[in-house]
Amino acid sequence: MQTLTLTALTLSLALLAGCEPQGPAADVEDHIDEVVQAGFNTEPSPNLPAEARPEPEVIEQQKKQHQQVVEQASQEAENRLADILEATQPAG
């Protein structure tokens, strides 16, 4: 019974892993890097008066901090996914 359950679970996971997402959000993951890079490369709004614009050094520092936060969150997500995958692997 246990091997049947394990086989069914493995088959289900394999089928789910091969499924392509559909609908309007199907290609979102393909563009995440583009969106993140575009966010890092934006210039301050030209409509702001000169006194209201942050210094270029401040902008660069904020970009670096933002990039670090994104990289840290990405690493945490990868670690969590690895933990989940490891926990779902059959003991061998």
C-alpha positions as CSV (number, residue, x, y, z in Angstrom):
1,M,0.0,0.0,0.0
2,Q,2.8,2.4,0.9
3,T,4.6,1.8,-2.5
4,L,1.3,2.5,-4.3
5,T,0.8,5.7,-2.4
6,L,4.4,6.7,-3.0
7,T,4.1,5.9,-6.7
8,A,0.9,7.9,-7.0
9,L,2.5,10.9,-5.2
10,T,5.6,10.8,-7.3
11,L,3.5,10.6,-10.5
12,S,1.4,13.5,-9.3
13,L,4.4,15.6,-8.5
14,A,6.0,14.8,-11.9
15,L,2.9,15.8,-13.7
16,L,2.6,19.0,-11.8
17,A,6.2,19.9,-12.4
18,G,5.6,19.5,-16.1
19,C,2.5,21.6,-16.3
20,E,2.9,25.0,-17.9
21,P,0.9,27.8,-16.2
22,Q,-1.9,29.3,-18.3
23,G,-3.7,32.5,-18.4
24,P,-2.6,36.2,-18.1
25,A,0.1,35.4,-15.5
26,A,1.7,32.5,-17.4
27,D,4.7,34.5,-18.5
28,V,5.2,36.6,-15.4
29,E,8.3,34.7,-14.2
30,D,10.0,35.3,-17.6
31,H,9.9,39.0,-17.0
32,I,10.7,39.3,-13.3
33,D,14.4,40.0,-13.9
34,E,13.5,42.6,-16.5
35,V,11.2,44.4,-14.1
36,V,13.7,44.3,-11.3
37,Q,16.5,45.7,-13.5
38,A,14.2,48.4,-14.9
39,G,13.4,49.4,-11.3
40,F,17.1,49.8,-10.6
41,N,17.7,51.8,-13.7
42,T,15.0,54.4,-13.3
43,E,15.9,58.0,-13.1
44,P,14.3,60.5,-10.6
45,S,11.2,62.2,-11.9
46,P,12.2,65.2,-14.0
47,N,9.1,67.1,-12.6
48,L,10.7,67.4,-9.2
49,P,12.4,70.7,-8.3
50,A,16.2,70.3,-7.9
51,E,15.9,70.8,-4.1
52,A,13.6,67.8,-3.8
53,R,15.8,65.3,-5.7
54,P,18.0,63.1,-3.7
55,E,21.8,63.1,-4.2
56,P,23.1,60.6,-6.7
57,E,25.1,58.9,-3.9
58,V,21.9,58.4,-2.0
59,I,20.2,56.9,-5.0
60,E,23.1,54.5,-5.6
61,Q,23.1,53.5,-1.9
62,Q,19.3,52.9,-2.0
63,K,19.7,50.8,-5.2
64,K,22.4,48.7,-3.6
65,Q,20.3,48.2,-0.5
66,H,17.3,47.2,-2.6
67,Q,19.4,44.8,-4.6
68,Q,20.7,43.2,-1.4
69,V,17.2,42.8,0.0
70,V,16.0,41.2,-3.3
71,E,19.0,38.9,-3.4
72,Q,18.5,37.9,0.3
73,A,14.8,37.2,-0.3
74,S,15.7,35.2,-3.4
75,Q,18.3,33.1,-1.4
76,E,15.8,32.5,1.4
77,A,13.2,31.3,-1.1
78,E,15.7,29.0,-2.8
79,N,16.7,27.6,0.6
80,R,13.1,27.0,1.6
81,L,12.4,25.3,-1.7
82,A,15.4,23.1,-1.3
83,D,14.1,22.2,2.2
84,I,10.7,21.4,0.9
85,L,12.1,19.3,-2.0
86,E,14.4,17.4,0.5
87,A,11.5,16.7,2.8
88,T,9.4,15.3,0.0
89,Q,12.1,13.1,-1.4
90,P,11.6,9.4,-0.6
91,A,14.1,8.0,1.9
92,G,16.6,5.9,0.0
